[in-house]
Every structure is written in C-alpha cells, then in structure tokens.
Amino acid sequence: MNRRSFINNLSVCGASLTLSPTLFSFTKAPEKKIRFALIGKGGMGSADCNTALRVPQAELIAVCDIYKPRLAAAKKEWGEHLKLESNYKNILADPTIDAVIIATPDHWHQRIAVDALNSGKHVYCEKPIIHKRSEAKALIKAQKQSGKIFQMGTQGVSSVGIQLAKVLLESGIIGPLNFVDARFSSAPGMLNSFQAPAEATPTNLWWDQFIGEAPKQAFTPQRFFAWRNWSDYGTGLAGDLFVHVLASIHYITGCKQPKKVYSDGDILYYNDGSRDTPDLIYSLFDYTMPDEKSHFKVSLGANVLDGVSKQWGSTDFSMIGLKGTMRVTWDTVTIKTHGTVNTEGLEERLAQLPGFGAMRKISDYEVQFSANPEYPDAHFLHFQNFFHAIRDKSESVAPVEFGVYASSAALMSFESQMKKQII
Ligand SMILES: NC(=O)c1ccc[n+]([C@@H]2O[C@H](COP(=O)([O-])OP(=O)(O)OC[C@H]3O[C@@H](n4cnc5c(N)ncnc54)[C@H](O)[C@@H]3O)[C@@H](O)[C@H]2O)c1
C-alpha cells in the first residue's frame, strides 16, 4: 500500500477518532473545494501545485506567469479549463479564487503577498517570504488586518522528523542544546555554465514585470533564469538554503531570532560576471533559548563548488547537546548519548505524535526514531496543513511571523556576508 492509498483507506474506514489532527482532516465529509491559483509556474511553483492538488479539497483555477512557454505548459499539465494570466493583479481581482501560491523569484514575494492578503486571499508563499528585512512589518500588518491564513513554504517543519526532534529535544534526552550544524553542497553537474532556452526572447517574456522594483536592466535571459545569482532578485545561498534549516531550528527550539550572525564567503569560481552573490558561504549564528537559561550556536555552510559531498542540510542536520547528539532528517532522528540512552516514557509520548513509526535500539548508546513509512511526505503535509487551516480557521504551522523571523535570520546571514560585518 502506498502513502496515498493508506490515507484514502483511512478516510473510507472513517477511522478518525484515534487519529492525529493531521489525518483527521481526511476523514471529514467532502466540503466546498478551496479554489486556488498559482503565481510563478517555474520549478517550485509546479512542484507546489502538483502537491497542493493531492489534497482532496483543493482545486486549481488559474495560473499566472510572465513567461509564455510556462503558461502554455500549465494547460497541458493541469487542464484546458485553467484561466491564464500574466499580471498577478488579475488573479487577485477574481472573487472566485480563495487562495494563492506565490512561487516567483524572492524579490516579488512580499509585494504579491501583501497585495493578495489585501485582496482577501489566503497565501502560501515560498521562502524567504521577504527579500529585505525592511519588508517584514508591512507583511505582518497585511496578514493581521486581513485575518487570512498565511503559510511559508518551508515544508520541512511539517515533516515527522522535525516534529520528532521537537519532542525529543524538549524531553531533555540530549541535554541542553549547544550547537547545530548543517552543510549544503551542490548537486553534481551544477557547475555547468548557464544556457538560455531558444524561446527565451523578449516577446515571450514580460521583462519589466520580472524586474519589478529592482534596478532597471536591459533584457538578459541569464538574470531571468539564474535570478538566484543576483541580489536584486534572490537572497543568496542563505535565503535559498539556510532558511529551511533556520525554520526547522526555530520550530524545534521555539527560538525566534539570533542575537547576532557572522558570515564569510566569496565568489571563488564564478567570477565571470554571472553573479554578485557568493558561491561559497559559511555563517555562525548566536541563539539564546526562549527560557534564557542556555545559549547555542548554529553553523551553516553552503558550497556550490562542491559537487561531490552530496550534503543537503535542510533535510539532514545535527543538534548537539551536553548529554548527546541528534541527527535530524525529515524521516528519522538518531540519538547518540555518552551513557545509556534513557528512553523511559518516550515511546508512549511519541505514540501521540502524528506519523510516528518506531523506536529502534541500535546499541545502548544509540537509538533511532523513525516516521511511519506509510505516512505522507512533508510537502504534502505542509499543503494539507495550509488548506486545513483555511477550512478550520486555525493557525498554520508556518504562519507569517514565524516566516518573517526565519527569513530574517537567513537575510542577516546574507547581509553579513555582503557587508563583511557582524549583524
Ligand atoms: N520550498 C522549497 O523547497 C523550494 C525549492 C525551490 C525553490 N523555492 C522557492 O520558490 C521560488 C521559485 O523558485 P524556482 O526555483 O521555482 O524559480 P523559477 O525561476 O523556476 O520560477 C520562477 C517563476 O516565476 C515567474 N515569475 C517571475 N516574475 C514573475 C511575476 N512578477 N509574476 C508572475 N510570475 C513571475 C518566472 O517566469 C518563473 O516561471 C523561490 O522563491 C525559491 O526560493 C522553494
């Protein structure tokens, strides 16, 4: 049985009462569908949309993109009935649309999100939800005034692994946290230089709408497709990658923001004018736990010039405490301690956690906690949580203030590298 049929079977059986709040949503009678639109049909927008469509109560109505080939592809992928728009304001003006997914480059996130909230739409916004820290206040205000649901696209926080890590850290099993460590390398082959597709012409692309409020530039496909390389549109490797780990750390520890951040990095290889953000960055973050009783440091590194190590920190990082360590992935938490691992009472506690599968003793000093392999993936759970929150008027798992704090921590790291100073 695969994950989906497991869920479907549950809903058929009506096995709701002993289930988690997450699975409970499947067991309710079908209701009016939540009608959503996608703004930004690139790589992640497409993945988001496909995942959102796996949630039974969600219906895709419209797609917006400024690049014609992607708009045309939307109908092929999701149906001829779709309304297609190149101006997101037309999507927001449609009263039949309840929610939007924003998956444009980073420099558009806050502007579109504020407009969407002011138009009465619920918002699922890709990370980082702000491009500059100065954008935070207006976004929080728009969400508060609208009362609409907001979810940041850091799907890891919905994973069973991160949920397990939160309970395990709180249980004291590794003692007070002192260090978190995560590394990112490039996917092999990523060093190849950029090649524009033949259809990337000014007639196929609304260039001014890509630029938005960023400094004016003559049309260049490289900036459009490799926008992550440029600080006018992206937020460097910190906003692209670190934000996922930071969101998970904030979720697990309850911390909101680092006291200070120091980064170093450089353009070590791509100094051919193809980027103004580093291809290698290392950052140290200084955090105090919410009870102010202990402090911990976070070390994050990303090196896109390393095509060999295959490290992906957002889905695999270490948390080190005085009594032991936790290696956290989205499906497992592996604990190693100095003495015998004390698991007393833990299994019962974890049994209450949606998606918990099993506890496996590897040795007296090592225990692994894992997700039920039949339980849905983090991306699906994150979207389910979003639609669930809309339907039940409950808080989402990554609401706007949480998103602003995690995004700001990533932006502090980026800023520190660019300015070569402690932030
Ligand atoms: N959550 C995750 O795991 C994850 C993974 C990858 C990317 N992302 C985020 O998703 C976002 C998109 O990244 P991507 O890799 O899909 O980029 P992409 O370049 O593949 O897609 C961006 C799309 O937005 C469109 N676009 C640009 N400006 C627009 C505008 N003003 N109005 C409408 N459409 C516009 C582009 O034409 C393009 O199709 C980024 O913010 C990125 O950080 C998140």
The ligand as an SDF file (V2000), in Angstrom:
LIG
                    3D

 44 48  0  0  0  0  0  0  0  0999 V2000
   10.3810   25.1940   -0.6260 N   0  0  0  0  0  0  0  0  0  0  0  0
   11.3710   24.6990   -1.3550 C   0  0  0  0  0  0  0  0  0  0  0  0
   11.9100   23.6130   -1.0930 O   0  0  0  0  0  0  0  0  0  0  0  0
   11.8380   25.4680   -2.5540 C   0  0  0  0  0  0  0  0  0  0  0  0
   12.6270   24.8470   -3.5270 C   0  0  0  0  0  0  0  0  0  0  0  0
   12.9870   25.5960   -4.6480 C   0  0  0  0  0  0  0  0  0  0  0  0
   12.6010   26.9230   -4.7580 C   0  0  0  0  0  0  0  0  0  0  0  0
   11.8610   27.5050   -3.7760 N   0  0  0  0  0  0  0  0  0  0  0  0
   11.4370   28.9150   -3.8840 C   0  0  0  0  0  0  0  0  0  0  0  0
   10.4570   29.0060   -4.9030 O   0  0  0  0  0  0  0  0  0  0  0  0
   10.5700   30.2420   -5.5800 C   0  0  0  0  0  0  0  0  0  0  0  0
   10.7070   29.9810   -7.0700 C   0  0  0  0  0  0  0  0  0  0  0  0
   11.8860   29.2610   -7.3150 O   0  0  0  0  0  0  0  0  0  0  0  0
   12.0500   28.3860   -8.6470 P   0  0  0  0  0  0  0  0  0  0  0  0
   13.2540   27.5580   -8.4770 O   0  0  0  0  0  0  0  0  0  0  0  0
   10.7670   27.7170   -8.9430 O   0  0  0  0  0  0  0  0  0  0  0  0
   12.3290   29.5460   -9.7180 O   0  0  0  0  0  0  0  0  0  0  0  0
   11.9410   29.5430  -11.2570 P   0  0  0  0  0  0  0  0  0  0  0  0
   12.7720   30.5640  -11.9140 O   0  0  0  0  0  0  0  0  0  0  0  0
   11.9930   28.1410  -11.7810 O   0  0  0  0  0  0  0  0  0  0  0  0
   10.4230   30.0070  -11.2740 O   0  0  0  0  0  0  0  0  0  0  0  0
   10.0070   31.3210  -11.0230 C   0  0  0  0  0  0  0  0  0  0  0  0
    8.8270   31.5970  -11.9380 C   0  0  0  0  0  0  0  0  0  0  0  0
    8.2670   32.8560  -11.5860 O   0  0  0  0  0  0  0  0  0  0  0  0
    7.9250   33.5430  -12.7860 C   0  0  0  0  0  0  0  0  0  0  0  0
    7.8700   34.9700  -12.4850 N   0  0  0  0  0  0  0  0  0  0  0  0
    8.8890   35.8570  -12.3210 C   0  0  0  0  0  0  0  0  0  0  0  0
    8.4110   37.0700  -12.0060 N   0  0  0  0  0  0  0  0  0  0  0  0
    7.0500   36.9620  -12.0040 C   0  0  0  0  0  0  0  0  0  0  0  0
    5.9900   37.8830  -11.7690 C   0  0  0  0  0  0  0  0  0  0  0  0
    6.2270   39.1510  -11.4850 N   0  0  0  0  0  0  0  0  0  0  0  0
    4.7120   37.4240  -11.8520 N   0  0  0  0  0  0  0  0  0  0  0  0
    4.4510   36.1330  -12.1510 C   0  0  0  0  0  0  0  0  0  0  0  0
    5.4130   35.2100  -12.3920 N   0  0  0  0  0  0  0  0  0  0  0  0
    6.7000   35.6340  -12.3060 C   0  0  0  0  0  0  0  0  0  0  0  0
    9.0200   33.1480  -13.7710 C   0  0  0  0  0  0  0  0  0  0  0  0
    8.6200   33.3480  -15.0930 O   0  0  0  0  0  0  0  0  0  0  0  0
    9.2190   31.6780  -13.4230 C   0  0  0  0  0  0  0  0  0  0  0  0
    8.3890   30.8380  -14.1880 O   0  0  0  0  0  0  0  0  0  0  0  0
   11.7780   30.9390   -4.9850 C   0  0  0  0  0  0  0  0  0  0  0  0
   11.3750   31.8940   -4.0490 O   0  0  0  0  0  0  0  0  0  0  0  0
   12.5580   29.8410   -4.2980 C   0  0  0  0  0  0  0  0  0  0  0  0
   13.2750   30.3110   -3.1790 O   0  0  0  0  0  0  0  0  0  0  0  0
   11.4590   26.7960   -2.6990 C   0  0  0  0  0  0  0  0  0  0  0  0
  1  2  1  0
  2  3  2  0
  2  4  1  0
  4  5  1  0
  4 44  2  0
  5  6  2  0
  6  7  1  0
  7  8  2  0
  8  9  1  0
  8 44  1  0
  9 10  1  0
  9 42  1  0
 10 11  1  0
 11 12  1  0
 11 40  1  0
 12 13  1  0
 13 14  1  0
 14 15  2  0
 14 16  1  0
 14 17  1  0
 17 18  1  0
 18 19  2  0
 18 20  1  0
 18 21  1  0
 21 22  1  0
 22 23  1  0
 23 24  1  0
 23 38  1  0
 24 25  1  0
 25 26  1  0
 25 36  1  0
 26 27  1  0
 26 35  1  0
 27 28  2  0
 28 29  1  0
 29 30  1  0
 29 35  2  0
 30 31  1  0
 30 32  2  0
 32 33  1  0
 33 34  2  0
 34 35  1  0
 36 37  1  0
 36 38  1  0
 38 39  1  0
 40 41  1  0
 40 42  1  0
 42 43  1  0
M  CHG  2   8   1  16  -1
M  END
$$$$
